Amino acid sequence: MKQTLVTMPEIGAIAATRGMLGAGAALLLADRLPKQKRNALGWMLFLIGAISTIPLARDILGKMNAQRDGTGRLQS
């Protein structure tokens, strides 16, 4: 099993991006707001959530790779 140390601020940032991505997708699928406002807000939240995921994923994956030694195994 792979293990990586993730700090509380990183967990919060990951949760926030997932929340924005989900809220944006929900707004795009909902019929509660006028279509123009719903599309603008939905796409904005969706894109912010999606784009902000890239540096977070790179950071977490970088931590996983930094924990490996030359043989590809995790260091203790």
Backbone atoms as SQL, in Angstrom:
CREATE TABLE atoms (id INTEGER PRIMARY KEY, chain TEXT, resi INTEGER, resn TEXT, atom TEXT, x REAL, y REAL, z REAL);
INSERT INTO atoms VALUES
  (1, 'A', 1, 'MET', 'N', 0.846, -1.170, 0.000),
  (2, 'A', 1, 'MET', 'CA', 0.000, 0.000, 0.000),
  (3, 'A', 1, 'MET', 'C', 0.894, 1.237, 0.000),
  (4, 'A', 2, 'LYS', 'N', 0.557, 2.220, -0.823),
  (5, 'A', 2, 'LYS', 'CA', 1.309, 3.465, -0.872),
  (6, 'A', 2, 'LYS', 'C', 0.788, 4.412, 0.195),
  (7, 'A', 3, 'GLN', 'N', 1.706, 5.067, 0.894),
  (8, 'A', 3, 'GLN', 'CA', 1.329, 6.036, 1.914),
  (9, 'A', 3, 'GLN', 'C', 2.063, 7.337, 1.640),
  (10, 'A', 4, 'THR', 'N', 1.354, 8.446, 1.797),
  (11, 'A', 4, 'THR', 'CA', 1.935, 9.767, 1.611),
  (12, 'A', 4, 'THR', 'C', 1.428, 10.669, 2.717),
  (13, 'A', 5, 'LEU', 'N', 2.321, 11.459, 3.283),
  (14, 'A', 5, 'LEU', 'CA', 1.948, 12.409, 4.324),
  (15, 'A', 5, 'LEU', 'C', 1.311, 13.627, 3.669),
  (16, 'A', 6, 'VAL', 'N', 0.066, 13.906, 4.029),
  (17, 'A', 6, 'VAL', 'CA', -0.658, 15.056, 3.507),
  (18, 'A', 6, 'VAL', 'C', -1.054, 15.912, 4.702),
  (19, 'A', 7, 'THR', 'N', -0.741, 17.217, 4.630),
  (20, 'A', 7, 'THR', 'CA', -1.024, 18.110, 5.752),
  (21, 'A', 7, 'THR', 'C', -2.497, 18.519, 5.754),
  (22, 'A', 8, 'MET', 'N', -2.937, 19.039, 6.888),
  (23, 'A', 8, 'MET', 'CA', -4.334, 19.492, 6.998),
  (24, 'A', 8, 'MET', 'C', -4.656, 20.610, 6.004),
  (25, 'A', 9, 'PRO', 'N', -3.781, 21.608, 5.794),
  (26, 'A', 9, 'PRO', 'CA', -4.094, 22.621, 4.787),
  (27, 'A', 9, 'PRO', 'C', -4.236, 22.034, 3.372),
  (28, 'A', 10, 'GLU', 'N', -3.430, 21.016, 3.070),
  (29, 'A', 10, 'GLU', 'CA', -3.550, 20.371, 1.759),
  (30, 'A', 10, 'GLU', 'C', -4.878, 19.634, 1.637),
  (31, 'A', 11, 'ILE', 'N', -5.294, 18.977, 2.694),
  (32, 'A', 11, 'ILE', 'CA', -6.587, 18.292, 2.681),
  (33, 'A', 11, 'ILE', 'C', -7.709, 19.310, 2.501),
  (34, 'A', 12, 'GLY', 'N', -7.605, 20.446, 3.179),
  (35, 'A', 12, 'GLY', 'CA', -8.603, 21.506, 3.026),
  (36, 'A', 12, 'GLY', 'C', -8.646, 22.049, 1.611),
  (37, 'A', 13, 'ALA', 'N', -7.479, 22.249, 1.006),
  (38, 'A', 13, 'ALA', 'CA', -7.428, 22.747, -0.366),
  (39, 'A', 13, 'ALA', 'C', -8.017, 21.728, -1.339),
  (40, 'A', 14, 'ILE', 'N', -7.721, 20.461, -1.117),
  (41, 'A', 14, 'ILE', 'CA', -8.279, 19.411, -1.976),
  (42, 'A', 14, 'ILE', 'C', -9.794, 19.382, -1.845),
  (43, 'A', 15, 'ALA', 'N', -10.288, 19.464, -0.618),
  (44, 'A', 15, 'ALA', 'CA', -11.737, 19.458, -0.398),
  (45, 'A', 15, 'ALA', 'C', -12.395, 20.679, -1.042),
  (46, 'A', 16, 'ALA', 'N', -11.747, 21.837, -0.932),
  (47, 'A', 16, 'ALA', 'CA', -12.316, 23.052, -1.521),
  (48, 'A', 16, 'ALA', 'C', -12.396, 22.955, -3.042),
  (49, 'A', 17, 'THR', 'N', -11.343, 22.430, -3.671),
  (50, 'A', 17, 'THR', 'CA', -11.382, 22.304, -5.135),
  (51, 'A', 17, 'THR', 'C', -12.430, 21.290, -5.568),
  (52, 'A', 18, 'ARG', 'N', -12.553, 20.198, -4.834),
  (53, 'A', 18, 'ARG', 'CA', -13.589, 19.208, -5.166),
  (54, 'A', 18, 'ARG', 'C', -14.977, 19.828, -4.995),
  (55, 'A', 19, 'GLY', 'N', -15.137, 20.650, -3.949),
  (56, 'A', 19, 'GLY', 'CA', -16.416, 21.313, -3.708),
  (57, 'A', 19, 'GLY', 'C', -16.769, 22.289, -4.821),
  (58, 'A', 20, 'MET', 'N', -15.786, 23.089, -5.253),
  (59, 'A', 20, 'MET', 'CA', -16.036, 24.032, -6.348),
  (60, 'A', 20, 'MET', 'C', -16.371, 23.301, -7.637),
  (61, 'A', 21, 'LEU', 'N', -15.645, 22.236, -7.900),
  (62, 'A', 21, 'LEU', 'CA', -15.899, 21.448, -9.107),
  (63, 'A', 21, 'LEU', 'C', -17.310, 20.866, -9.080),
  (64, 'A', 22, 'GLY', 'N', -17.696, 20.311, -7.941),
  (65, 'A', 22, 'GLY', 'CA', -19.033, 19.738, -7.806),
  (66, 'A', 22, 'GLY', 'C', -20.131, 20.785, -7.857),
  (67, 'A', 23, 'ALA', 'N', -19.909, 21.933, -7.188),
  (68, 'A', 23, 'ALA', 'CA', -20.916, 23.000, -7.204),
  (69, 'A', 23, 'ALA', 'C', -21.090, 23.554, -8.609),
  (70, 'A', 24, 'GLY', 'N', -19.995, 23.695, -9.336),
  (71, 'A', 24, 'GLY', 'CA', -20.079, 24.172, -10.714),
  (72, 'A', 24, 'GLY', 'C', -20.848, 23.200, -11.596),
  (73, 'A', 25, 'ALA', 'N', -20.559, 21.919, -11.451),
  (74, 'A', 25, 'ALA', 'CA', -21.282, 20.910, -12.239),
  (75, 'A', 25, 'ALA', 'C', -22.758, 20.889, -11.872),
  (76, 'A', 26, 'ALA', 'N', -23.072, 21.032, -10.568),
  (77, 'A', 26, 'ALA', 'CA', -24.474, 21.042, -10.136),
  (78, 'A', 26, 'ALA', 'C', -25.218, 22.239, -10.707),
  (79, 'A', 27, 'LEU', 'N', -24.572, 23.404, -10.708),
  (80, 'A', 27, 'LEU', 'CA', -25.220, 24.590, -11.270),
  (81, 'A', 27, 'LEU', 'C', -25.467, 24.437, -12.764),
  (82, 'A', 28, 'LEU', 'N', -24.542, 23.801, -13.443),
  (83, 'A', 28, 'LEU', 'CA', -24.730, 23.602, -14.885),
  (84, 'A', 28, 'LEU', 'C', -25.903, 22.664, -15.172),
  (85, 'A', 29, 'LEU', 'N', -26.196, 21.771, -14.243),
  (86, 'A', 29, 'LEU', 'CA', -27.279, 20.807, -14.443),
  (87, 'A', 29, 'LEU', 'C', -28.602, 21.247, -13.816),
  (88, 'A', 30, 'ALA', 'N', -28.602, 22.296, -13.005),
  (89, 'A', 30, 'ALA', 'CA', -29.806, 22.716, -12.287),
  (90, 'A', 30, 'ALA', 'C', -30.639, 23.690, -13.119),
  (91, 'A', 31, 'ASP', 'N', -31.896, 23.882, -12.687),
  (92, 'A', 31, 'ASP', 'CA', -32.795, 24.807, -13.375),
  (93, 'A', 31, 'ASP', 'C', -33.307, 25.909, -12.445),
  (94, 'A', 32, 'ARG', 'N', -32.652, 26.137, -11.301),
  (95, 'A', 32, 'ARG', 'CA', -33.135, 27.099, -10.308),
  (96, 'A', 32, 'ARG', 'C', -32.826, 28.546, -10.676),
  (97, 'A', 33, 'LEU', 'N', -31.682, 28.809, -11.274),
  (98, 'A', 33, 'LEU', 'CA', -31.288, 30.168, -11.645),
  (99, 'A', 33, 'LEU', 'C', -31.577, 30.416, -13.123),
  (100, 'A', 34, 'PRO', 'N', -31.675, 31.698, -13.515),
  (101, 'A', 34, 'PRO', 'CA', -31.795, 31.983, -14.951),
  (102, 'A', 34, 'PRO', 'C', -30.601, 31.393, -15.703),
  (103, 'A', 35, 'LYS', 'N', -30.837, 30.924, -16.894),
  (104, 'A', 35, 'LYS', 'CA', -29.831, 30.189, -17.661),
  (105, 'A', 35, 'LYS', 'C', -28.520, 30.952, -17.810),
  (106, 'A', 36, 'GLN', 'N', -28.558, 32.239, -18.104),
  (107, 'A', 36, 'GLN', 'CA', -27.330, 33.001, -18.317),
  (108, 'A', 36, 'GLN', 'C', -26.489, 33.068, -17.042),
  (109, 'A', 37, 'LYS', 'N', -27.109, 33.371, -15.907),
  (110, 'A', 37, 'LYS', 'CA', -26.384, 33.437, -14.636),
  (111, 'A', 37, 'LYS', 'C', -25.881, 32.056, -14.225),
  (112, 'A', 38, 'ARG', 'N', -26.719, 31.055, -14.414),
  (113, 'A', 38, 'ARG', 'CA', -26.354, 29.690, -14.035),
  (114, 'A', 38, 'ARG', 'C', -25.144, 29.215, -14.832),
  (115, 'A', 39, 'ASN', 'N', -25.140, 29.465, -16.115),
  (116, 'A', 39, 'ASN', 'CA', -24.016, 29.039, -16.945),
  (117, 'A', 39, 'ASN', 'C', -22.733, 29.768, -16.571),
  (118, 'A', 40, 'ALA', 'N', -22.817, 31.078, -16.359),
  (119, 'A', 40, 'ALA', 'CA', -21.617, 31.842, -16.016),
  (120, 'A', 40, 'ALA', 'C', -21.034, 31.371, -14.685),
  (121, 'A', 41, 'LEU', 'N', -21.863, 31.275, -13.672),
  (122, 'A', 41, 'LEU', 'CA', -21.403, 30.855, -12.356),
  (123, 'A', 41, 'LEU', 'C', -20.961, 29.392, -12.360),
  (124, 'A', 42, 'GLY', 'N', -21.724, 28.553, -13.012),
  (125, 'A', 42, 'GLY', 'CA', -21.394, 27.124, -13.073),
  (126, 'A', 42, 'GLY', 'C', -20.066, 26.871, -13.754),
  (127, 'A', 43, 'TRP', 'N', -19.838, 27.493, -14.909),
  (128, 'A', 43, 'TRP', 'CA', -18.576, 27.296, -15.614),
  (129, 'A', 43, 'TRP', 'C', -17.404, 27.876, -14.836),
  (130, 'A', 44, 'MET', 'N', -17.628, 29.036, -14.178),
  (131, 'A', 44, 'MET', 'CA', -16.559, 29.639, -13.394),
  (132, 'A', 44, 'MET', 'C', -16.132, 28.699, -12.257),
  (133, 'A', 45, 'LEU', 'N', -17.096, 28.194, -11.491),
  (134, 'A', 45, 'LEU', 'CA', -16.770, 27.291, -10.386),
  (135, 'A', 45, 'LEU', 'C', -16.152, 25.990, -10.894),
  (136, 'A', 46, 'PHE', 'N', -16.711, 25.451, -11.940),
  (137, 'A', 46, 'PHE', 'CA', -16.203, 24.205, -12.508),
  (138, 'A', 46, 'PHE', 'C', -14.758, 24.363, -12.964),
  (139, 'A', 47, 'LEU', 'N', -14.474, 25.429, -13.700),
  (140, 'A', 47, 'LEU', 'CA', -13.116, 25.631, -14.220),
  (141, 'A', 47, 'LEU', 'C', -12.110, 25.947, -13.111),
  (142, 'A', 48, 'ILE', 'N', -12.510, 26.746, -12.116),
  (143, 'A', 48, 'ILE', 'CA', -11.609, 27.018, -10.987),
  (144, 'A', 48, 'ILE', 'C', -11.285, 25.719, -10.261),
  (145, 'A', 49, 'GLY', 'N', -12.303, 24.905, -10.023),
  (146, 'A', 49, 'GLY', 'CA', -12.079, 23.619, -9.353),
  (147, 'A', 49, 'GLY', 'C', -11.184, 22.699, -10.158),
  (148, 'A', 50, 'ALA', 'N', -11.418, 22.644, -11.460),
  (149, 'A', 50, 'ALA', 'CA', -10.623, 21.758, -12.317),
  (150, 'A', 50, 'ALA', 'C', -9.187, 22.254, -12.440),
  (151, 'A', 51, 'ILE', 'N', -9.003, 23.553, -12.664),
  (152, 'A', 51, 'ILE', 'CA', -7.657, 24.097, -12.864),
  (153, 'A', 51, 'ILE', 'C', -6.847, 24.065, -11.577),
  (154, 'A', 52, 'SER', 'N', -7.476, 24.328, -10.444),
  (155, 'A', 52, 'SER', 'CA', -6.729, 24.320, -9.184),
  (156, 'A', 52, 'SER', 'C', -6.365, 22.911, -8.741),
  (157, 'A', 53, 'THR', 'N', -6.967, 21.916, -9.339),
  (158, 'A', 53, 'THR', 'CA', -6.629, 20.532, -9.016),
  (159, 'A', 53, 'THR', 'C', -5.239, 20.173, -9.532),
  (160, 'A', 54, 'ILE', 'N', -4.823, 20.767, -10.625),
  (161, 'A', 54, 'ILE', 'CA', -3.555, 20.401, -11.263),
  (162, 'A', 54, 'ILE', 'C', -2.361, 20.629, -10.338),
  (163, 'A', 55, 'PRO', 'N', -2.167, 21.832, -9.760),
  (164, 'A', 55, 'PRO', 'CA', -1.004, 21.987, -8.875),
  (165, 'A', 55, 'PRO', 'C', -1.096, 21.148, -7.603),
  (166, 'A', 56, 'LEU', 'N', -2.311, 20.942, -7.092),
  (167, 'A', 56, 'LEU', 'CA', -2.458, 20.098, -5.900),
  (168, 'A', 56, 'LEU', 'C', -2.070, 18.654, -6.210),
  (169, 'A', 57, 'ALA', 'N', -2.531, 18.139, -7.320),
  (170, 'A', 57, 'ALA', 'CA', -2.192, 16.767, -7.704),
  (171, 'A', 57, 'ALA', 'C', -0.692, 16.637, -7.943),
  (172, 'A', 58, 'ARG', 'N', -0.093, 17.637, -8.578),
  (173, 'A', 58, 'ARG', 'CA', 1.344, 17.605, -8.836),
  (174, 'A', 58, 'ARG', 'C', 2.119, 17.589, -7.518),
  (175, 'A', 59, 'ASP', 'N', 1.657, 18.365, -6.531),
  (176, 'A', 59, 'ASP', 'CA', 2.313, 18.415, -5.229),
  (177, 'A', 59, 'ASP', 'C', 2.226, 17.065, -4.515),
  (178, 'A', 60, 'ILE', 'N', 1.042, 16.475, -4.498),
  (179, 'A', 60, 'ILE', 'CA', 0.863, 15.180, -3.823),
  (180, 'A', 60, 'ILE', 'C', 1.652, 14.091, -4.545),
  (181, 'A', 61, 'LEU', 'N', 1.585, 14.055, -5.867),
  (182, 'A', 61, 'LEU', 'CA', 2.340, 13.050, -6.614),
  (183, 'A', 61, 'LEU', 'C', 3.845, 13.261, -6.460),
  (184, 'A', 62, 'GLY', 'N', 4.272, 14.523, -6.357),
  (185, 'A', 62, 'GLY', 'CA', 5.688, 14.818, -6.126),
  (186, 'A', 62, 'GLY', 'C', 6.151, 14.295, -4.787),
  (187, 'A', 63, 'LYS', 'N', 5.305, 14.410, -3.775),
  (188, 'A', 63, 'LYS', 'CA', 5.641, 13.867, -2.459),
  (189, 'A', 63, 'LYS', 'C', 5.772, 12.351, -2.529),
  (190, 'A', 64, 'MET', 'N', 4.882, 11.718, -3.280),
  (191, 'A', 64, 'MET', 'CA', 4.951, 10.254, -3.401),
  (192, 'A', 64, 'MET', 'C', 6.261, 9.844, -4.070),
  (193, 'A', 65, 'ASN', 'N', 6.650, 10.555, -5.127),
  (194, 'A', 65, 'ASN', 'CA', 7.885, 10.221, -5.838),
  (195, 'A', 65, 'ASN', 'C', 9.115, 10.520, -4.997),
  (196, 'A', 66, 'ALA', 'N', 9.065, 11.565, -4.170),
  (197, 'A', 66, 'ALA', 'CA', 10.207, 11.926, -3.318),
  (198, 'A', 66, 'ALA', 'C', 10.448, 10.880, -2.243),
  (199, 'A', 67, 'GLN', 'N', 9.431, 10.129, -1.870),
  (200, 'A', 67, 'GLN', 'CA', 9.572, 9.113, -0.837),
  (201, 'A', 67, 'GLN', 'C', 10.167, 7.825, -1.384),
  (202, 'A', 68, 'ARG', 'N', 10.289, 7.707, -2.666),
  (203, 'A', 68, 'ARG', 'CA', 10.823, 6.481, -3.264),
  (204, 'A', 68, 'ARG', 'C', 12.352, 6.541, -3.317),
  (205, 'A', 69, 'ASP', 'N', 12.986, 5.374, -3.169),
  (206, 'A', 69, 'ASP', 'CA', 14.428, 5.322, -3.339),
  (207, 'A', 69, 'ASP', 'C', 14.723, 4.917, -4.782),
  (208, 'A', 70, 'GLY', 'N', 15.939, 4.636, -5.091),
  (209, 'A', 70, 'GLY', 'CA', 16.339, 4.309, -6.448),
  (210, 'A', 70, 'GLY', 'C', 15.718, 3.030, -6.995),
  (211, 'A', 71, 'THR', 'N', 15.249, 2.145, -6.138),
  (212, 'A', 71, 'THR', 'CA', 14.697, 0.868, -6.600),
  (213, 'A', 71, 'THR', 'C', 13.210, 0.966, -6.895),
  (214, 'A', 72, 'GLY', 'N', 12.609, 2.121, -6.670),
  (215, 'A', 72, 'GLY', 'CA', 11.177, 2.267, -6.897),
  (216, 'A', 72, 'GLY', 'C', 10.340, 1.904, -5.700),
  (217, 'A', 73, 'ARG', 'N', 11.008, 1.530, -4.603),
  (218, 'A', 73, 'ARG', 'CA', 10.291, 1.194, -3.371),
  (219, 'A', 73, 'ARG', 'C', 10.226, 2.407, -2.463),
  (220, 'A', 74, 'LEU', 'N', 9.206, 2.440, -1.636),
  (221, 'A', 74, 'LEU', 'CA', 9.057, 3.536, -0.695),
  (222, 'A', 74, 'LEU', 'C', 10.139, 3.469, 0.370),
  (223, 'A', 75, 'GLN', 'N', 10.691, 4.649, 0.710),
  (224, 'A', 75, 'GLN', 'CA', 11.663, 4.714, 1.790),
  (225, 'A', 75, 'GLN', 'C', 10.932, 4.717, 3.112),
  (226, 'A', 76, 'SER', 'N', 11.576, 4.194, 4.161),
  (227, 'A', 76, 'SER', 'CA', 10.931, 4.221, 5.469),
  (228, 'A', 76, 'SER', 'C', 11.313, 5.440, 6.252);
